[in-house]
């Protein structure tokens, strides 16, 4: 589940979301506009990223920052629901 927190008038420039992924769940995205970045802060559970074919685990309470103008995916490899805050910045 992806729930937007930011005001609609900022959509397309600054967006922030609450992301909930069930065990085995994923959010797969095609590349956004050039220069777009995402910032994912893991609040609970486990998440891993795949950005442009490279994979990395996100540590609890850490923030992963990555280019979102490449194909990317956020996955929950754990056995419990995972929760994160996701901020998207489009330049």
Secondary structure per residue as TSV (DSSP state, phi and psi in degrees):
chain	resnum	aa	ss	phi	psi
A	1	X	-	360.0	135.7
A	2	X	E	-122.9	116.9
A	3	X	E	-118.6	123.6
A	4	X	E	-75.3	136.8
A	5	X	-	-105.3	-32.1
A	6	X	S	-74.6	160.4
A	7	X	-	-70.1	145.1
A	8	X	G	-60.0	-30.1
A	9	X	G	-68.0	-14.8
A	10	X	G	-96.2	-7.1
A	11	X	T	-57.1	137.0
A	12	X	T	94.4	-9.7
A	13	X	T	-126.7	-60.2
A	14	X	E	-127.4	124.8
A	15	X	E	-135.0	138.9
A	16	X	E	-134.4	144.9
A	17	X	E	-137.3	157.6
A	18	X	E	-99.4	128.3
A	19	X	E	-115.4	122.1
A	20	X	E	-116.9	126.6
A	21	X	E	-123.4	127.1
A	22	X	-	-68.9	162.2
A	23	X	T	-53.3	128.8
A	24	X	T	80.9	-3.1
A	25	X	-	-76.7	161.3
A	26	X	E	-151.6	156.0
A	27	X	E	-122.9	109.8
A	28	X	E	-107.0	130.2
A	29	X	E	-128.1	140.5
A	30	X	-	-76.1	163.6
A	31	X	-	-57.6	137.2
A	32	X	-	-85.9	-175.7
A	33	X	S	-58.6	151.7
A	34	X	T	-53.7	137.3
A	35	X	T	89.1	-5.4
A	36	X	-	-72.2	137.4
A	37	X	E	-125.1	155.5
A	38	X	E	-124.8	149.8
A	39	X	E	-131.3	112.4
A	40	X	E	-113.1	118.1
A	41	X	E	-109.6	116.9
A	42	X	E	-80.8	121.5
A	43	X	E	-99.5	-31.2
A	44	X	E	-159.0	141.2
A	45	X	S	86.9	-152.8
A	46	X	-	-127.6	141.2
A	47	X	E	-144.1	149.5
A	48	X	E	-131.9	151.7
A	49	X	E	-110.7	149.5
A	50	X	E	-131.5	117.9
A	51	X	E	-128.4	116.9
A	52	X	T	56.8	31.3
A	53	X	T	92.1	-14.5
A	54	X	E	-90.8	137.3
A	55	X	E	-111.0	146.7
A	56	X	E	-153.9	145.1
A	57	X	E	-85.7	148.2
A	58	X	E	-102.5	128.3
A	59	X	-	-81.3	146.9
A	60	X	T	-56.4	132.1
A	61	X	T	70.9	3.2
A	62	X	-	-94.7	160.8
A	63	X	E	-116.2	124.0
A	64	X	E	-96.0	131.0
A	65	X	E	-117.9	130.8
A	66	X	E	-153.6	156.8
A	67	X	E	-71.7	128.1
A	68	X	S	-102.0	9.3
A	69	X	S	-92.1	15.7
A	70	X	S	-117.8	157.1
A	71	X	-	-58.2	136.9
A	72	X	E	-149.7	157.3
A	73	X	E	-145.0	146.2
A	74	X	E	-118.7	126.4
A	75	X	E	-127.6	152.4
A	76	X	-	-108.8	101.8
A	77	X	-	-85.4	-1.3
A	78	X	S	-83.2	-176.0
A	79	X	S	-105.6	4.7
A	80	X	S	-131.6	161.8
A	81	X	-	-58.9	145.0
A	82	X	E	-116.6	145.5
A	83	X	E	-133.1	136.8
A	84	X	E	-147.8	161.4
A	85	X	E	-101.9	135.7
A	86	X	E	-124.7	123.0
A	87	X	E	-114.7	130.2
A	88	X	E	-115.3	126.8
A	89	X	E	-121.0	119.3
A	90	X	-	-106.8	128.9
A	91	X	-	-93.9	360.0
